[in-house]
Amino acid sequence: MHDVVIVGAGPVGLFVACELGLAGCSVLVLEREPEANSPWRAAPLGMRGLFAASVEAFQRRGLLDPLLSASGVQNVPGTDASGRRGAGHFAGIMLDPANIDDSALPFRLPNAAPEAVMTDLEVIESVLSEQAAKLGVEIRRGVAVSDLAQYDDKVVLYAGEDEYPARWVVGCDGGRSTVRKLAGFEFVGTEPQFTGYTVLATIADPEKLKPGINLTPNGMYLKRETDGHLGYMDFDGGAFDRSQEPTREHLQTVLRRVSGTDVTLTDIQLSSTFTDRAKQTTSYRNGRVLLAGDAAHIMSPLGGQGLNIGMGDAINLGWKLAATVLGHAPEGLLDTYTAERHRFGALALEWTRAQVAAMRPDPHSQAVQSLIRDLLATTDGTTYVYAKFLGASIRYDLGDSHPLVGRVAPEFELTDGVRLSDLMQDGRGVVLDFSADQNLRDSASHWENRVRYVAGAARDDLGVGAVLVRPDGVVAWAGEGSSDREAFERAVRQWFGNPELSR
């Protein structure tokens, strides 16, 4: 019996698997697709944006360089004169990097990692699959889960005649999650406003379509730099999505209506539909079954939120489930997964709903769109939206009023050149003690198997004497070193358990 079986070998499932494997858990990943390669996961159709919080997660595990190398320089967005990469959009309205106020982004320090990486799903999955294999994770493809039985001490998954028992199961099997349905999760939210289309086609007269994102009186269309790669939205209430196979004639008719042109599609290589249906499970855990990524929440792909919110789930869940499996988790640690991530899933749903509301082809929505354009022409408006993309606005309520606690830790750099991300590659928490007396050393030594202690002056300590950073990169405590020793020990126990507990 495995410690954990993960259903779904997408980026979210593979990242969870790597976190568990890094901690020494036995992990099996089941994937219904028989092959890893798919035209929908490779460029250009599989192109996705990983924003700062996700990029930094790869950096903390030593996986950023392989990701960038596999992605290729041409897949990273261009930079403006200040060196900033593409800033994204809100409701199809592009952000101007020149309007971003870096000083308003909380607790940012210089970081060699880019603020965003454009890559494709195939690359992400390849990098994570290779890492998973190194960590002893087994991936079985062509296995479709058909049933599930949950007991007090285990869960059994069924795929035809085969059984897969595990102490825990994590469903990362997408928006139509089988695990979610079999485990009885409640899934609530709003119904769609549009049917979206992703198409790879031969276009007889491509000059009739403007490059980039184009808002029109009848919807929106996106013409990518790659020949024939189109995306467009038809505000039909989601009526067409998955109701029938889209023909060339239908795809052309909708594109002409949305774009306001008489463009001609002569051949369709690939096509699919999607909607802005926005739903979320009421909890991310049901007994010994947990959900992450699209299995826990679905939303429109506007702004690339789905992948990044899913990666946030994986980053948050992995170390907590590992600690639970290994027997040293403090009471209630696994429940903090839902407590912390459900709120941000709900906010992401609101974020995409707001964009859809501004993009509807009616006078009221177009008035809202005009207002948003005015706001995004200001420094405050652009910086607010950009911070959402970066993940810089994420702050968990950890019961501590210090403004750094609950945020993703800045990339602290010691005067000897060692960076925080260098210290986190083994999956342990980290104590950075910037104080001269180093009196936290003795306290931290009791948790040395779970927390790495490092002392030294920082190039910029942001005014704190010491910080405790969880394995997911979140600051769990910040204080003034030796004077806060009792508070430090309470925080370590809260997140890493009692030092004598182990598997």
Order of alpha helices (4+ residues) and beta strands (2+ residues): beta-alpha-beta-beta-alpha-alpha-beta-beta-beta-alpha-beta-beta-beta-beta-alpha-beta-beta-beta-beta-beta-alpha-beta-beta-beta-beta-beta-alpha-alpha-alpha-alpha-beta-alpha-beta-beta-beta-alpha
